[in-house]
Amino acid sequence: MASVLFKGKAEPIEGELPQVGQTAPDFSLVANDLSTVSLQDSAGKVRIISVVPSVDTPVCSISTKKFNTELDSFPDSVVGYTVSVDTPFAQKRWCGAEGVEKMKTLSDFKTHDFMKNYGVYLTDVGISARAVFIVDAKGTLAYINVVPNISDEPDYPGVLGKLKELTG
C-alpha cells in the first residue's frame, strides 16, 4: 500500500493511483455554490485538478492561490479545480476571503469517492494526500504529481510545463 508523510508519519493511501495515459475517472463533486460538477462538464478542455487536504491550511492556500494566478496565462480552454474534503460553505468563504475565482473549489466531503478513485485518500486521517492531476482535452490523464510529504508544495514547474505543452 502506498503512503505519504503526514506530520512526520507514513500514512497509508486508500485506492489505486491511476496512471498517465489512462482515462481519468469521472467524478461528481459539490461546488461552493452547491451545484454538482463532474469531469464531463469540462469535456474538451484541459483540466488541472489540484487535490489538497484543506484550503484553510497554509500550503493548500499557497498552492491554490498560485494555480489561480497562473491560470491567467493560459487560454480559456484550461479549467482549474481544487478538490478537498472541506465543506462547500468553507470553500466559498475561503475563496471570497482570498479572491480565488479561476480555481473552482470542489468538495468531496460526502463520500470521499473522488479521493479513493484517484488513489489519494488517507484512510486513517480522513483527508487527501496533496496531488495534482492534469487531464487532457480527450479525458486522458496526462500528468500526475503526488507530493511525498503532505507539508510540501506541488511541483509547480512540472505542472505548468505540462499545461504549456498541452495548450501549445
Wavefront OBJ file of the C-alpha trace (Angstrom):
o trace
v 0.000 0.000 0.000
v 1.307 3.449 -0.909
v 1.766 6.136 1.719
v 2.717 9.783 2.183
v 4.189 11.606 5.137
v 1.707 13.461 7.328
v 3.136 15.167 10.421
v 6.258 13.042 10.032
v 4.391 9.721 9.965
v 3.806 7.498 6.932
v 0.042 7.409 6.338
v -1.459 4.713 4.093
v -3.324 5.779 0.962
v -6.578 4.034 0.045
v -7.340 3.345 -3.567
v -5.166 2.739 -6.583
v -3.449 5.680 -8.196
v -4.459 5.891 -11.861
v -1.638 6.064 -14.384
v -0.682 8.601 -17.025
v -2.266 7.519 -20.298
v -5.389 6.080 -18.668
v -8.829 7.635 -18.991
v -9.365 9.913 -16.000
v -12.002 8.605 -13.595
v -15.194 10.644 -13.758
v -16.413 12.288 -10.576
v -19.405 14.002 -9.059
v -18.423 16.702 -6.581
v -20.137 19.630 -4.902
v -19.072 23.139 -5.958
v -19.151 26.008 -3.496
v -22.472 27.175 -4.971
v -23.867 23.692 -4.106
v -24.109 22.641 -7.761
v -22.819 19.236 -8.823
v -19.729 19.186 -11.029
v -18.418 16.228 -12.998
v -15.339 15.767 -15.142
v -17.638 15.569 -18.176
v -18.835 19.139 -17.520
v -15.491 20.375 -18.853
v -15.091 17.824 -21.659
v -12.918 19.107 -24.491
v -10.840 21.277 -22.156
v -7.539 20.672 -20.406
v -8.172 20.270 -16.674
v -5.785 20.853 -13.802
v -7.076 19.153 -10.680
v -5.220 20.168 -7.538
v -6.114 17.905 -4.634
v -5.462 19.347 -1.172
v -6.209 18.282 2.404
v -7.920 21.609 3.277
v -7.882 25.050 1.654
v -7.735 26.521 5.164
v -4.165 25.333 5.766
v -1.070 27.315 4.740
v 0.392 25.086 1.994
v -3.029 24.336 0.481
v -3.836 28.037 0.462
v -0.497 28.919 -1.149
v -0.800 26.313 -3.896
v -4.434 27.111 -4.704
v -3.671 30.839 -4.959
v -0.576 30.124 -7.106
v -2.543 27.975 -9.569
v -5.335 30.571 -9.581
v -2.830 33.259 -10.608
v -1.036 31.033 -13.134
v -4.318 30.254 -14.929
v -4.306 33.883 -16.139
v -1.502 32.958 -18.556
v -3.467 30.085 -20.127
v -6.309 30.144 -22.649
v -9.937 29.589 -21.653
v -9.527 26.011 -22.851
v -7.877 25.276 -19.474
v -10.078 24.724 -16.410
v -8.779 24.567 -12.852
v -10.271 22.678 -9.920
v -9.161 22.400 -6.315
v -10.621 19.354 -4.576
v -10.697 18.941 -0.785
v -12.864 17.482 1.976
v -13.773 20.990 3.145
v -17.484 21.714 3.058
v -18.695 23.837 0.130
v -19.542 26.582 2.648
v -15.981 26.690 3.984
v -14.608 26.662 0.434
v -16.861 29.554 -0.585
v -15.841 31.600 2.451
v -12.156 30.909 1.775
v -12.421 31.795 -1.951
v -14.144 35.071 -1.077
v -11.554 35.976 1.541
v -8.621 35.074 -0.739
v -10.018 36.377 -4.055
v -9.773 32.969 -5.753
v -12.064 32.727 -8.778
v -10.321 30.743 -11.533
v -9.551 27.640 -9.482
v -13.035 26.307 -8.811
v -13.264 24.607 -5.439
v -14.973 21.228 -5.329
v -15.855 19.297 -2.201
v -15.526 15.562 -1.647
v -16.918 15.846 1.889
v -19.846 13.490 1.343
v -18.298 10.236 0.159
v -14.561 10.712 -0.415
v -15.161 8.768 -3.648
v -13.058 11.156 -5.732
v -10.078 10.713 -3.425
v -10.476 6.931 -3.351
v -10.923 6.690 -7.139
v -7.869 8.872 -7.709
v -5.815 6.932 -5.138
v -5.091 9.820 -2.754
v -7.346 9.182 0.283
v -5.589 8.952 3.643
v -7.893 6.470 5.335
v -6.654 6.911 8.894
v -6.777 10.724 8.759
v -9.886 11.246 6.597
v -8.262 13.729 4.207
v -6.420 13.521 0.907
v -2.776 13.453 0.067
v -1.568 16.509 -1.820
v -1.593 15.779 -5.549
v -2.033 17.379 -8.948
v -3.626 15.661 -11.931
v -3.776 17.075 -15.442
v -6.446 15.678 -17.712
v -6.104 16.468 -21.419
v -8.930 17.569 -23.703
v -9.656 13.932 -24.620
v -10.129 12.915 -20.964
v -6.789 11.141 -20.598
v -4.519 11.599 -17.594
v -1.515 13.488 -18.943
v 0.310 14.265 -15.675
v 0.255 13.091 -12.062
v 2.206 14.511 -9.125
v 1.549 13.011 -5.685
v 3.601 15.012 -3.189
v 5.503 12.561 -0.928
v 5.315 14.835 2.133
v 1.899 16.434 2.638
v 3.502 19.599 4.045
v 5.424 20.269 0.796
v 4.118 22.226 -2.184
v 3.494 20.505 -5.521
v 5.940 20.523 -8.437
v 4.852 23.844 -9.976
v 7.376 23.774 -12.866
v 6.280 20.238 -13.810
v 2.588 21.094 -13.656
v 2.899 24.374 -15.543
v 5.257 22.858 -18.101
v 2.756 20.089 -18.892
v -0.075 22.650 -19.169
v 2.006 24.684 -21.623
v 2.805 21.566 -23.617
v -0.887 20.638 -23.853
v -2.071 24.126 -24.782
v 0.672 24.862 -27.315
l 1 2 3 4 5 6 7 8 9 10 11 12 13 14 15 16 17 18 19 20 21 22 23 24 25 26 27 28 29 30 31 32 33 34 35 36 37 38 39 40 41 42 43 44 45 46 47 48 49 50 51 52 53 54 55 56 57 58 59 60 61 62 63 64 65 66 67 68 69 70 71 72 73 74 75 76 77 78 79 80 81 82 83 84 85 86 87 88 89 90 91 92 93 94 95 96 97 98 99 100 101 102 103 104 105 106 107 108 109 110 111 112 113 114 115 116 117 118 119 120 121 122 123 124 125 126 127 128 129 130 131 132 133 134 135 136 137 138 139 140 141 142 143 144 145 146 147 148 149 150 151 152 153 154 155 156 157 158 159 160 161 162 163 164 165 166 167 168
